[in-house]
Amino acid sequence: MIESRYWKEDLLTHAKRLKPVAKPPRWTERAVVNFEKELVLSFLIVRKLFEEHKVSSKSRDCRVTVYGCPLKVAKVTNRNYVLLDEIYDLKSEKQVLKDIRFVANQFIHSGAMYTYREADRNWGGVYLCSDFERAKMIYKVPVSVIREIFVLVGNDYPSFVLHTYNERKDDYDIETD
């Protein structure tokens, strides 16, 4: 990745589209698919920016509040995974702090994703978890948190990059401010 600006501009554009509006479009299967697809692609951008060291420690160290809903069945399988309210206790959600990389990985590796809207028909957020997390809990990520992540990462330009040779790895460690 030569220039991160263009990637970050896409994140900021998507963050704007996530703002609540007075008259949201009606719920359609296409709208849900496009919403979910844009979220996954945007979180791929976030992860790519992290992996390319195009963000500072401000984004790397940021933790956001999501909500974890514990498992209420003995086992999650590929057959029951789609029965969200039957396998997870959505009424027992608890606030949990997770870093941005963790949240991005839930979107990128989600085996199932459940979008929800608020009473005013604006997007409310997403229930999801990676295949690795599905046997523990599912996470509810509000749209406000998603927007917060996109705005933070989209505006984060490190002021320095330090390359230090690591003999043990026979490669360079890269550090940003």
N, C-alpha and C positions, 0 to 999 in steps of 0.2 A: 504494500500500500504506500504510494508516494505521498499523496495529499489526502488528509483526513477530512478536510473541510466539506467536500461534497457528500461524504457519508453522513457527517454530522448535520448538514442541511436537511437531508432526508428525515433524520430523527426529529428535528425541530418542526418540519412540515407535518409529520405524523402527529406530533404532540398537539399541534393546532387543531387537527381534525378530531382529536379526542375531547376537545372542550364541549361542554354541554351546550345545546342550542335550544331555542324556544320551541321549534316544531321539528322534532327528529323525524326522519323518514320511517315509514312503517316497517315492521319486522318481516323480513323475508329470508328464505334460506340463503339466497345469494348475498344479502347484506351480512348475515352472520359469517358465512364463509369468507367473504372479503375482509371483514373485521378481524377474524382470527388469523387469516393469511398475512395481513399487514403487521399484526403483532409479532408473529413468528419471524417474519423477515426483518422487522426492526430490532428484535432481540438478537438475531444473528449479526446485525450490524454492531450492536452494543458489544457482543462478545468478540467480534473481529477487532474492534477498536481497543479492547482490553488486551487481546493477544498481541497486537501490533505495537503496544506501548504508546498509544496515541491519546491517552488520558492521564491525568495526574492522580496522585494519591487521594485527592478529594473524592473522585469517583470510585477508585479502587477500594477505599476504606468506608464508603458510605453504606449504611445499613438502613433498610426501610422496613416499615411495619406491614406485615401481611398477616393473614389469619389461617391458622392450622385447624383442620377438623379431623379428629382421630378416627381410626378404623373401628367399625363396630361388628365386623364379621371375622371369622377365623382366618379366612384366606381370600386374597384378591387374585382372580384369574382373568384371562383374556375374555372369558365369557361373561363374568359378572361385573367387569370393570365399567361398563356403560351404565350401571344402575347406581348412579351417584348417591341418591338419598337413601338407598338401601344398604350400601356398604360403608358409608361415612356418616358420622354423627354431626350433621351440619348445625345442629342447635348448640353444640358444645364447642364452638370455635373459640380459639384462644389467640391473642395477639402474640406474634413471634417476630423477632428482628432477624432479618436475613440480609446478606450482602447482595449487591447487584448481580454479581456473577452467578450466585445461586438462583436468583429469580430468573435470569436469562436462561439458565440451563433447564429450568422447569418448562419454559415455553419451547425451547428447542427440542427437548427430549420427551415432551408430553405424549403419553400414550392415549390420553383422552383429554379433551378440553371442553368445558361447559361455560358458555357465555351467558351472562344475565344482564337484564336491563332494569333500570330504576322505574318507579311509578310514573315518572314523566316521560318515559320511553327512551331516555338517553342511556348510552351504555353504562352499566354499573361496574362491570369487571368480569373476571374469569375465574372459574374453579379449574385447577389443573395440578398435575404432578408428573414428575418423570417416572419412568418404569422403576427406577431405583427407589424412589420415595413412596410409590403407591401402596406398599405393604405397611407403611407407617401412618401416613395421613395425606389428605389432599389440601391444597392451599387455595385460599381465596385471595386474589390480588385485585384490589379496587382500581378502577380506571384512573383515579387521582394519583395513585402510587405509580402507575405505569407512565403517566404524563410527567410526573416528577423525575423519574429515571431518564426519560428521553430528553427532557430539558437540561438536566444536570450534565449528562454525557454529551449532548449536542453543543453545549457551550463550554466544555472543558478542553482547554488547550494548555498542555504543560509548558512551563517556562524554561525547563532544561531537561536534557536527556543525558544520562551518564552511562558509558559503556566501560565495564571493568572486566578484564580477562580473568576467567576462572579456570585455573589449571586442572582442577579435579574433573570438571565437565569438558575441558578442552573447547570451551566456547565462551562467549561474553555474557555476563549478566547485564541486563538493561534495567536502569532505574530512572524514574521520572520524579518530579517534585510532588 
